[in-house]
Amino acid sequence: MVAADQLHELTDLCGEVREPSEGGRVYLHVPRLKLPSGCVPAEVEALLCLQEHSGYPTRLFLSQPVSGRGAN
């Protein structure tokens, strides 16, 4: 679980951040994640898994690929 004040800070930056869970894992749904300057697109929808997923300690899923960046 993420503390309410931390969710509030993220919501101020990224829109209404929600904390769904599925299959025993906790996620953060981030509707408007702003990417670094020069990235295309400049903003994506994201899902952050806060626990181990597919061999990674945490995992960030983006709604679309970022041009010019690797798969990781």
C-alpha positions as CSV (number, residue, x, y, z in Angstrom):
1,M,0.0,0.0,0.0
2,V,1.1,3.5,-0.8
3,A,0.6,6.2,1.8
4,A,-2.2,8.6,1.1
5,D,0.1,11.7,1.1
6,Q,2.4,10.1,-1.5
7,L,-0.6,9.3,-3.7
8,H,-1.8,12.9,-3.4
9,E,1.7,14.2,-4.5
10,L,1.6,11.9,-7.5
11,T,-2.0,13.0,-8.3
12,D,-0.9,16.6,-8.3
13,L,1.7,15.8,-11.0
14,C,0.1,13.0,-13.0
15,G,-3.7,13.2,-12.7
16,E,-5.9,10.9,-10.6
17,V,-3.4,8.1,-9.6
18,R,-5.2,4.9,-8.4
19,E,-3.8,1.9,-6.6
20,P,-5.4,-1.2,-8.1
21,S,-4.2,-4.7,-7.2
22,E,-4.4,-7.9,-9.1
23,G,-2.9,-11.4,-8.6
24,G,-1.5,-10.4,-5.2
25,R,0.5,-7.5,-6.7
26,V,0.0,-3.8,-6.0
27,Y,0.1,-1.4,-9.0
28,L,-0.1,2.4,-9.5
29,H,-2.2,3.5,-12.4
30,V,-0.7,6.8,-13.6
31,P,-3.0,8.4,-16.2
32,R,-0.5,11.2,-17.4
33,L,3.1,10.3,-16.9
34,K,5.3,13.1,-18.3
35,L,8.4,11.8,-20.1
36,P,11.8,13.6,-20.3
37,S,12.3,16.4,-22.9
38,G,12.7,15.1,-26.4
39,C,10.7,11.9,-25.9
40,V,7.9,11.1,-28.3
41,P,5.3,11.0,-27.1
42,A,5.8,13.5,-24.3
43,E,3.2,12.0,-22.1
44,V,1.8,8.4,-21.7
45,E,-0.5,6.4,-19.5
46,A,1.5,4.1,-17.2
47,L,1.1,1.2,-14.8
48,L,3.8,0.7,-12.1
49,C,4.0,-2.6,-10.4
50,L,5.5,-2.0,-6.9
51,Q,6.6,-5.6,-6.4
52,E,8.6,-8.2,-8.2
53,H,7.3,-8.8,-11.7
54,S,9.0,-10.9,-14.5
55,G,12.3,-11.0,-12.7
56,Y,12.5,-7.2,-12.0
57,P,12.1,-5.8,-8.4
58,T,9.6,-3.3,-9.8
59,R,8.1,-2.9,-13.4
60,L,6.8,0.1,-15.3
61,F,4.4,-0.5,-18.2
62,L,3.7,2.3,-20.7
63,S,0.6,2.6,-22.9
64,Q,2.8,3.0,-26.0
65,P,6.4,2.8,-27.1
66,V,8.7,5.8,-26.7
67,S,10.4,6.6,-30.0
68,G,14.2,6.3,-30.0
69,R,14.4,4.4,-26.7
70,G,15.2,0.8,-26.1
71,A,12.7,-1.8,-25.0
72,N,13.8,-1.6,-21.4
